Amino acid sequence: MRLLPLILAAAATPAAAQVRQLPAPIASAEAARQGVDIYLVNEGEAAQSSVPPARLEITAADGTRLVLEPVSGSPAEVPAHGFVKLGYRLAETGVAAAQPAPPAAAPIARETVVASGNGEASGFLDRFAPYEPIYGVVGADDAGAKLQVSFALKPFGGDGLLSRFTFAYTQTMFWAIDRPSAPFRSTTYSPEAFFDIPVAHDLNVAAGFRHDSNGEDGPGSISVNRLTLRAAKRFDLGDGWHAELVPQVWAFLDDTSGLDRYWGYTSLKAAIGQADGIKLSVTARGNPGTGKGGAELFASYPLAGVGDGIGIYLFGQAFTGYGEALDDYRINDTHARFGIALTR
């Protein structure tokens, strides 16, 4: 991780806290992609709890405007006349067209009104974020089309435990475009709620509850409830490359369909990618006792911006094994599809 010359948070009292940058900036955007160390220094007589700035805007030595974001947003306890080191990295939209950094203090929520819309919002939408990939892909023959939407929401603000509570929702739809009427042959609905706790700047642990359902009632209904526990570890590989490992375990609260024979009780996600470059991700799950399982591969590459500040990804998705669609969890199949993604 490269060292950015000290950025000080000098404070005798919380109200006097400020963040300033010393004159010598970081060399370039490429250097910032490798990671940046930020030092919070307390020149006061008492320890202070300081929340790392959500975004830091700097100008590199080569003249490029950069925006940095913290690897972890957890409050840092800075001892009197001491310092702590925090990890920052280049934001995905942190080069050239970066938006100005918001003020350190939380802004007053202002209502956003859209003239052509049917609703209004007051600050709440700022707590939404991408979760699983949002994409639309198409394959040959009976692979059809696959669409997925997903988001995460943190209902509570602040810095306490409730600020780590997250509600997420993912909906995956299978569109049989190879059939004459082109029906949606299957849809999986997956709401979940969990606490996401940062253990270190590159390690998070999450525990919670997930429901998966095909949305049917009566004899055709397939649904399952699980308690989940996962860890996400990120590795900085240099030159803008990073890797991630996400092992997950779960326990079924109810399983009347025998899904455990096909899903098992564990999964492992492994990903490698480069900032503003290619990303590969594979997730595998299964039951060693029955020899049944499945694996899904995602491959993506950012395309040139469309319009002003809107970007999309060239996206590939492939699945092999059992249970790509909840309705077909007993069917062993292999499909590959290609299209675009809004998030990856």
PyMOL commands that set and color helices and strands:
alter all, ss='L'
color gray80, all
select helices_A, chain A and resi 14-16+29-33+124-127+141-143+161-164+218-220+260-263+326-328
alter helices_A, ss='H'
color red, helices_A
select strands_A, chain A and resi 2-3+7-10+18-21+36-42+48-50+56-59+65-70+76-78+82-95+111-113+120-122+128-129+134-138+145-153+165-175+184-200+203-213+223-238+241-254+266-274+279-287+292-302+313-322+332-343
alter strands_A, ss='S'
color yellow, strands_A
deselect
rebuild
show_as cartoon
